[in-house]
Amino acid sequence: MSLSRMIARPLIAAGIIYGAQTALRNTEALAPKAAKVTDKVVPAAKRVVPQAGFIPDDPATLVRINAGVQIVAALALATGRAPRLSSTVLTASLVPTTIAGHAFWAESDPAAKQAQTMLFFKNLSMIGGLLVASGDTEGRPGVAWRTKHAGKDARREAKHLAASAKQEARLVRAKSPIG
């Protein structure tokens, strides 16, 4: 692991862990803000994925679940365990958190609006870093590269086999008494 990855991942994770533990401590205060998003997302999720089983409706429960997911995924990212998966999970959980928690467009007080705007864009920056981390292959070839090269290798091998088959056919015809 490169030095930049070794430093960047824990730094990104630290901010998320701090926010998640704050959410766990203040769940009841955050639940009304979360309800603005969960009241729209939960029914849609139940329609889209009815086989998912029980999806809680209670905003406080969803805040706790989201915070728990963020802590686990951030710890995985910080320690380098499944960094692409954990950063993808963090991105998915940070989007509704940002929309619900930092709705600067709904603020009427200029000072509160400015503070929420700053926090909203801070979270957008974290999402950007997480998107970079979710695509980071650590210098190894990714799935797209491997697929592209496997296709090229298969075409090259097919051409080689076709040429070999033609050569063999010519040799057989040359040796054949009928030929």
C-alpha positions as CSV (number, residue, x, y, z in Angstrom):
1,M,0.0,0.0,0.0
2,S,1.3,3.4,-0.9
3,L,2.0,6.1,1.6
4,S,-0.8,8.3,0.3
5,R,-3.3,5.5,0.6
6,M,-2.0,4.6,4.1
7,I,-2.6,8.3,5.1
8,A,-5.7,9.2,3.1
9,R,-8.0,6.3,4.0
10,P,-7.8,6.8,7.7
11,L,-8.2,10.5,7.3
12,I,-11.4,10.1,5.3
13,A,-12.6,7.4,7.8
14,A,-12.0,9.6,10.8
15,G,-14.5,12.3,9.7
16,I,-17.1,9.6,9.0
17,I,-16.6,7.8,12.3
18,Y,-16.8,11.1,14.1
19,G,-20.1,12.0,12.4
20,A,-21.5,8.5,12.9
21,Q,-20.8,8.4,16.6
22,T,-22.3,11.9,16.9
23,A,-25.4,10.5,15.2
24,L,-25.6,7.6,17.6
25,R,-25.3,9.9,20.6
26,N,-28.0,12.3,19.2
27,T,-30.3,9.9,17.4
28,E,-33.5,11.3,18.8
29,A,-32.6,14.9,17.8
30,L,-31.5,13.8,14.3
31,A,-34.6,11.6,13.6
32,P,-36.9,14.4,12.6
33,K,-34.3,15.6,10.0
34,A,-33.9,12.1,8.8
35,A,-37.6,11.6,8.4
36,K,-37.7,14.1,5.6
37,V,-35.6,11.6,3.5
38,T,-36.6,8.3,5.0
39,D,-40.3,9.0,4.4
40,K,-39.6,9.1,0.7
41,V,-36.8,6.5,0.4
42,V,-38.3,3.7,2.5
43,P,-41.6,3.3,0.6
44,A,-39.6,3.5,-2.7
45,A,-37.2,0.8,-1.5
46,K,-40.1,-1.4,-0.4
47,R,-41.6,-1.1,-3.9
48,V,-38.4,-1.7,-5.8
49,V,-37.1,-4.6,-3.6
50,P,-40.1,-6.2,-2.0
51,Q,-38.2,-9.4,-1.4
52,A,-35.7,-7.5,0.9
53,G,-37.8,-8.4,3.9
54,F,-38.3,-6.1,6.7
55,I,-37.1,-2.5,6.2
56,P,-37.7,-0.4,9.3
57,D,-39.9,2.7,9.0
58,D,-38.8,4.4,12.2
59,P,-36.3,7.3,11.3
60,A,-34.5,6.9,14.7
61,T,-33.8,3.2,13.9
62,L,-32.6,4.1,10.4
63,V,-30.3,6.7,11.8
64,R,-28.8,4.1,14.1
65,I,-28.4,1.5,11.3
66,N,-26.8,4.1,9.0
67,A,-24.4,5.2,11.7
68,G,-23.5,1.6,12.5
69,V,-22.9,0.9,8.8
70,Q,-20.8,4.0,8.5
71,I,-18.6,3.0,11.5
72,V,-18.0,-0.5,10.2
73,A,-17.3,0.6,6.7
74,A,-15.1,3.5,7.8
75,L,-13.1,1.1,10.0
76,A,-12.7,-1.3,7.1
77,L,-11.5,1.6,4.9
78,A,-9.1,2.9,7.5
79,T,-7.5,-0.5,8.0
80,G,-7.4,-1.3,4.3
81,R,-9.9,-4.2,4.5
82,A,-12.0,-4.2,1.3
83,P,-11.3,-0.6,0.6
84,R,-13.3,-0.4,-2.7
85,L,-16.3,-2.0,-1.2
86,S,-16.2,0.0,2.0
87,S,-15.8,3.3,0.2
88,T,-18.7,2.4,-2.1
89,V,-20.9,1.6,1.0
90,L,-19.8,4.9,2.6
91,T,-20.6,6.8,-0.5
92,A,-24.1,5.3,-0.6
93,S,-24.7,6.0,3.1
94,L,-23.3,9.5,3.0
95,V,-25.6,10.8,0.3
96,P,-28.8,10.6,2.3
97,T,-27.0,11.7,5.4
98,T,-25.8,14.8,3.6
99,I,-29.3,15.6,2.1
100,A,-31.1,15.1,5.4
101,G,-28.5,16.6,7.7
102,H,-27.3,19.6,5.8
103,A,-30.4,20.9,3.9
104,F,-29.0,24.5,3.6
105,W,-31.7,25.3,1.0
106,A,-34.4,25.0,3.8
107,E,-32.7,27.4,6.2
108,S,-34.0,30.9,6.6
109,D,-31.4,32.2,9.1
110,P,-28.4,33.4,7.1
111,A,-25.8,32.2,9.7
112,A,-27.4,28.7,9.9
113,K,-27.7,28.6,6.1
114,Q,-24.0,29.4,5.8
115,A,-23.0,26.8,8.3
116,Q,-25.2,24.1,6.6
117,T,-23.8,25.1,3.2
118,M,-20.3,24.6,4.4
119,L,-21.1,21.2,5.9
120,F,-23.0,20.2,2.8
121,F,-20.0,20.9,0.6
122,K,-17.6,19.3,3.1
123,N,-19.6,16.1,2.8
124,L,-19.6,16.4,-1.0
125,S,-15.8,16.6,-0.8
126,M,-15.8,13.5,1.3
127,I,-18.0,11.8,-1.3
128,G,-15.6,12.8,-4.0
129,G,-12.7,11.2,-2.1
130,L,-14.7,8.1,-1.5
131,L,-15.6,7.8,-5.2
132,V,-11.9,8.0,-6.0
133,A,-11.2,5.3,-3.4
134,S,-14.0,3.1,-4.7
135,G,-12.3,3.0,-8.1
136,D,-8.7,2.7,-6.8
137,T,-7.2,-0.6,-7.9
138,E,-4.0,0.1,-6.0
139,G,-2.0,-0.1,-9.2
140,R,-3.3,-3.5,-10.1
141,P,-5.4,-4.0,-13.3
142,G,-9.1,-3.5,-12.8
143,V,-11.9,-5.6,-14.1
144,A,-12.4,-3.4,-17.2
145,W,-8.7,-3.6,-18.1
146,R,-8.7,-7.4,-17.6
147,T,-11.8,-7.9,-19.7
148,K,-10.5,-5.8,-22.5
149,H,-7.2,-7.6,-22.6
150,A,-8.8,-11.0,-22.3
151,G,-10.8,-10.2,-25.4
152,K,-7.7,-9.1,-27.2
153,D,-5.9,-12.3,-26.1
154,A,-8.8,-14.5,-27.2
155,R,-8.9,-12.8,-30.7
156,R,-5.1,-13.2,-31.1
157,E,-5.3,-16.9,-30.0
158,A,-8.2,-17.5,-32.4
159,K,-6.2,-16.0,-35.3
160,H,-3.2,-18.2,-34.4
161,L,-5.3,-21.3,-34.2
162,A,-6.9,-20.5,-37.6
163,A,-3.5,-20.0,-39.2
164,S,-2.2,-23.2,-37.6
165,A,-5.3,-25.1,-38.9
166,K,-4.8,-23.8,-42.4
167,Q,-1.1,-24.7,-42.3
168,E,-2.0,-28.2,-41.1
169,A,-4.6,-28.6,-43.8
170,R,-2.0,-27.6,-46.5
171,L,0.4,-30.1,-45.1
172,V,-2.2,-32.9,-45.1
173,R,-3.2,-32.0,-48.7
174,A,0.4,-32.0,-49.8
175,K,1.1,-35.4,-48.4
176,S,-2.2,-36.9,-49.6
177,P,-2.1,-39.1,-52.7
178,I,-5.4,-37.6,-53.8
179,G,-4.2,-34.0,-53.4
